[in-house]
C-alpha cells in the first residue's frame, strides 16, 4: 500500500516557542520549582522514551501490548459500528497497530492521531498508514484541541484511545477535568479506551522510573538540554542528577532534577534568571498510579459507563473500555 502523506494541523513555530518560554518562566518561578512534562518529547526525548518502553524494568508497554493483543477483537465487537479512532498521544503507533490488526475494516476506518510532538506523529503515522483500509490524519496539538479538531470531522461511532497510562500524568483534579473535556467533545455512545498503571510494590515502581542503565535519567535531563537549545538557557546539565521518589500518600511516582551545586542560570527567551541552591530540586513529572476500582469510579464521575476492564496481573496494568452516557 502506498503511504499517504500525513496532514497536520500545527501551531506556528513562533506560537509554540512563545508558549514554551511562558511555561518555563512560570513553572521555574514556583516553589518548589517545576517544569511541564509535556516538553520532554522533542525528537531526542521521544527516542529516549521509546527506549525506556523496551527496558526490562518498565513493564507498562509490555503489559498493555499483551492486553491489546488478547482483547482487541473483543474491543471491536463491544464498539459496534466503529468508523473513527482518535488516539491521544500515540507514541510510535505500535499499540494502535496492535488494536487495528484485529479490525475487520469494511470501507475506510478514519484514524486521527493527536500529539504535541511532530516527531511522534510522523512515527505513528508511518506505522498506521501501512494498514489497508485506514485513513490517517495527524493533529499537532494539545489533547483537548486536537480531539475537538478530530471530532469536528467525524461521523458515525468513534473510539477515543488514551493508552500508555498517560492519564497518570494528570493530578486527580486534572484527570477529572481532562476526562470531562473528552466527554464534552464526543457523542453519546462513543467509546473510550484507557490504559492505566496500577499500584504495585515500591521497589518495582522506582526501578521503572530510575533504571540501572540510566536511560530514564537521560530522558529527564534532556528537558534541560532542550531548554538550553530552544530558549537560550545556560543550564549545566552535568550538574543535575535524576531522582525518582514514590509518594505513597498521593499514589504517585515523582521525577526530579536535583542540582549538584549552586547555579545561576539565565533563560534568555523566557527573560528569567534562576538561582538554584545545591540540593534544590526541579519537579519534572508525576505519574499517578490507580487501583482498578479507582479508575472505574473516575470514569463514571466524568460521564462514562464502564463496559469491561481487563487486568494484566504480571505487571499490574489495567485496560478499561467505557461508553459515553
C-alpha positions in Angstrom: 0.0 0.0 0.0 1.3 3.5 -0.8 2.0 5.5 2.2 -0.1 8.6 2.5 1.4 11.9 3.4 0.5 13.0 7.0 -1.6 16.1 7.0 -1.2 18.1 10.2 -3.0 20.9 12.0 0.1 22.5 13.5 0.6 25.7 15.5 3.1 28.2 14.1 6.6 27.7 15.4 6.6 31.2 16.9 3.5 30.5 18.8 4.9 27.3 20.2 8.2 28.9 21.2 6.3 31.7 22.9 4.2 29.2 24.9 7.3 27.2 25.7 9.0 30.2 27.1 6.0 31.4 29.0 5.5 27.9 30.6 9.2 27.7 31.6 9.1 31.2 33.1 6.0 30.4 35.1 6.9 26.9 36.4 10.5 27.6 37.2 9.3 30.6 39.3 7.1 28.3 41.5 8.0 26.9 44.9 9.0 24.1 44.5 10.4 24.7 41.0 8.7 22.7 38.3 8.8 22.1 34.6 5.9 20.7 32.5 6.4 17.1 31.4 4.8 17.7 28.0 8.1 19.3 26.9 10.0 16.0 27.3 9.1 15.0 23.8 11.4 16.6 21.3 13.0 14.2 18.8 15.6 13.0 21.2 13.1 12.8 24.1 10.7 10.7 22.0 13.6 8.4 21.1 14.7 8.0 24.7 11.1 7.3 25.8 10.8 4.6 23.1 14.0 3.1 24.6 12.5 3.3 28.2 9.5 1.3 27.0 11.9 -1.5 26.0 13.6 -1.7 29.3 13.0 -4.8 31.4 12.1 -2.7 34.5 9.4 -0.7 32.6 6.5 -3.1 32.2 3.8 -0.7 31.2 4.2 -1.1 27.5 4.6 -4.9 27.5 1.6 -5.3 29.8 -0.6 -3.1 27.7 0.6 -4.8 24.5 -0.4 -8.2 25.9 -3.8 -6.9 26.8 -4.4 -5.3 23.4 -3.2 -8.5 21.6 -5.5 -10.6 23.7 -8.6 -8.4 23.7 -8.6 -6.2 20.5 -11.2 -8.4 18.7 -13.5 -8.1 21.8 -13.0 -4.3 21.8 -14.1 -4.0 18.2 -17.1 -6.3 19.0 -18.1 -4.2 22.0 -17.8 -1.0 20.0 -20.0 -2.0 17.0 -20.4 0.3 14.0 -17.0 2.0 14.6 -16.0 4.5 11.9 -13.3 6.6 13.7 -10.5 6.1 16.1 -8.8 9.0 17.8 -5.6 8.3 19.7 -4.3 10.9 22.1 -0.6 10.6 22.5 0.1 7.8 20.0 3.8 7.4 20.7 5.3 5.4 17.8 2.0 3.9 16.8 2.8 0.3 17.9 -0.1 0.0 20.4 -2.7 1.3 18.0 -1.3 -1.0 15.4 -1.9 -3.9 17.7 -5.5 -2.8 18.1 -6.1 -2.2 14.4 -4.7 -5.6 13.5 -7.9 -7.1 14.9 -10.1 -4.7 13.0 -12.4 -6.1 10.3 -12.4 -3.0 8.2 -15.2 -2.5 5.7 -14.8 0.7 3.8 -12.4 3.2 5.4 -11.6 3.5 9.1 -10.6 7.0 9.9 -7.7 7.3 12.3 -6.8 10.6 13.9 -3.5 11.0 15.8 -3.1 13.8 18.4 0.3 14.8 19.9 2.3 17.9 20.5 5.4 16.2 19.1 5.7 16.3 15.3 8.3 13.5 15.5 6.0 11.2 17.4 3.2 12.0 14.9 5.4 11.1 12.0 6.5 7.8 13.5 2.9 6.8 14.4 1.5 7.8 11.0 4.1 5.7 9.2 3.2 2.7 11.4 -0.5 3.0 10.9 -0.5 4.1 7.2 0.9 0.7 6.3 -2.5 -0.9 7.0 -5.1 -1.3 4.3 -8.4 0.4 4.7 -7.1 3.1 7.1 -7.0 6.8 6.5 -4.7 8.7 8.8 -4.8 12.4 9.8 -2.4 13.9 12.3 -3.1 16.8 14.6 0.0 18.5 16.1 -1.9 20.0 19.0 -2.8 19.5 22.7 -5.1 16.7 23.6 -8.1 19.0 24.1 -7.6 21.0 20.9 -6.7 18.0 18.8 -9.7 16.0 19.9 -12.0 18.8 19.1 -10.5 19.2 15.7 -10.8 15.4 15.1 -14.4 15.2 16.2 -15.4 18.1 14.0 -14.6 15.9 11.0 -16.2 12.6 12.1 -19.5 10.9 11.6 -20.7 7.6 13.0 -19.4 6.0 16.2 -15.9 6.9 17.5 -13.4 5.3 19.8 -11.0 7.5 21.8 -7.8 5.7 22.8 -5.8 7.1 25.7 -3.1 4.5 26.3 0.3 4.1 28.0 -1.0 5.3 31.4 -0.9 8.8 30.1 -3.8 9.6 32.4 -1.3 9.2 35.2 0.4 12.4 34.1 -2.5 14.4 35.5 -3.1 15.0 39.1 -6.6 13.8 40.3 -8.4 17.1 39.6 -6.6 17.4 36.3 -7.5 13.8 35.3 -11.2 14.5 36.1 -11.1 17.8 34.2 -9.5 16.1 31.2 -11.9 13.2 31.1 -14.8 15.6 31.5 -13.5 17.5 28.5 -13.3 14.3 26.5 -16.9 13.6 27.4 -18.0 17.0 26.2 -16.1 16.5 22.9 -17.7 13.2 22.0 -21.2 12.0 21.3 -23.4 9.7 23.4 -22.4 6.0 22.8 -18.9 6.9 21.6 -16.3 4.8 23.4 -13.2 5.5 25.4 -10.3 3.0 25.9 -8.0 3.9 28.8 -4.8 2.2 29.9 -3.6 2.8 33.5 -0.7 1.6 35.5 -1.8 0.1 38.8 -0.2 0.5 42.3 2.4 -2.1 42.9 5.4 -2.7 45.3 7.6 0.4 45.7 10.8 -1.2 44.5 9.2 -2.2 41.2 7.9 1.4 40.7 11.2 3.0 41.4 13.1 0.7 39.1 10.7 1.6 36.3 11.5 5.3 36.8 15.2 5.1 37.8 16.6 2.2 35.7 20.1 0.8 36.2 21.1 1.8 32.7 20.4 5.5 33.2 18.0 5.8 30.2 15.3 7.5 32.3 17.9 9.8 33.8 19.0 10.9 30.3 15.3 11.4 29.3 14.8 13.6 32.4 18.0 15.7 31.8 17.2 16.1 28.1 14.5 18.5 29.2 17.3 20.9 30.3 19.1 20.2 27.0 16.0 21.3 25.1 15.6 24.5 27.2 19.2 25.3 26.6 18.9 24.8 22.8 15.5 26.4 22.2 15.2 29.0 24.9 18.8 30.2 25.1 19.4 28.9 28.6 22.7 28.1 30.3 21.9 25.0 32.5 25.0 22.9 33.3 23.3 19.6 32.6 26.1 17.5 34.0 25.5 19.2 37.4 22.0 17.7 37.8 21.2 14.2 38.9 18.0 12.3 38.3 15.8 11.3 41.2 12.7 9.2 41.4 10.5 9.2 44.5 7.4 7.1 45.4 4.9 9.3 47.2 2.6 6.7 48.7 0.2 9.2 50.3 -0.5 10.8 46.9 -0.2 7.5 45.0 2.3 8.8 42.5 5.9 8.4 41.4 7.7 11.8 41.1 10.7 12.6 39.0 13.0 15.4 39.9 16.2 17.0 38.7 18.5 17.7 41.7 21.2 20.5 41.5 24.6 19.0 42.5 25.8 22.5 43.3 24.7 26.1 43.3 23.9 27.5 39.8 22.8 30.9 38.4 21.1 30.3 35.1 19.8 32.8 32.6 17.0 31.7 30.3 17.2 34.4 27.6 14.0 33.8 25.7 12.0 33.4 28.9 13.5 36.6 30.3 14.2 34.7 33.5 17.2 34.4 35.9 17.2 31.3 38.2 19.4 30.8 41.2 19.5 27.2 42.3 21.0 26.1 45.6 22.9 22.9 46.0 20.4 20.1 46.5 17.5 22.1 45.2 15.0 20.1 43.1 13.1 20.8 39.9 10.0 18.7 39.8 9.6 17.4 36.2 6.9 14.7 36.3 4.3 13.0 38.4 3.0 9.6 37.4 -0.2 8.7 39.3 -1.0 5.0 39.9 -4.5 3.7 40.3 -6.5 0.8 41.7 -8.9 -0.9 39.3 -11.9 0.4 41.3 -10.3 3.9 41.3 -10.2 4.3 37.5 -13.7 2.9 37.2 -15.0 5.4 39.7 -13.2 8.2 37.9 -14.6 7.3 34.5 -18.2 7.1 36.0 -17.8 10.5 37.6 -16.9 12.0 34.2 -19.9 10.7 32.3 -18.7 7.3 31.1 -20.2 3.9 31.9 -17.6 1.2 32.2 -18.2 -1.7 29.7 -15.4 -4.0 30.6 -12.0 -4.0 32.3 -9.0 -6.3 31.7 -6.1 -6.6 34.1 -2.5 -7.9 33.5 -1.6 -9.4 36.8 2.1 -9.9 36.0 2.8 -6.2 35.6 -0.3 -4.8 37.3 -1.8 -2.8 34.5 -5.5 -2.2 33.5 -7.2 -1.6 30.2 -10.7 -0.2 30.6 -13.3 0.2 28.0 -16.1 2.7 28.7 -19.1 4.3 26.8 -20.2 7.9 26.9 -23.6 8.2 28.5 
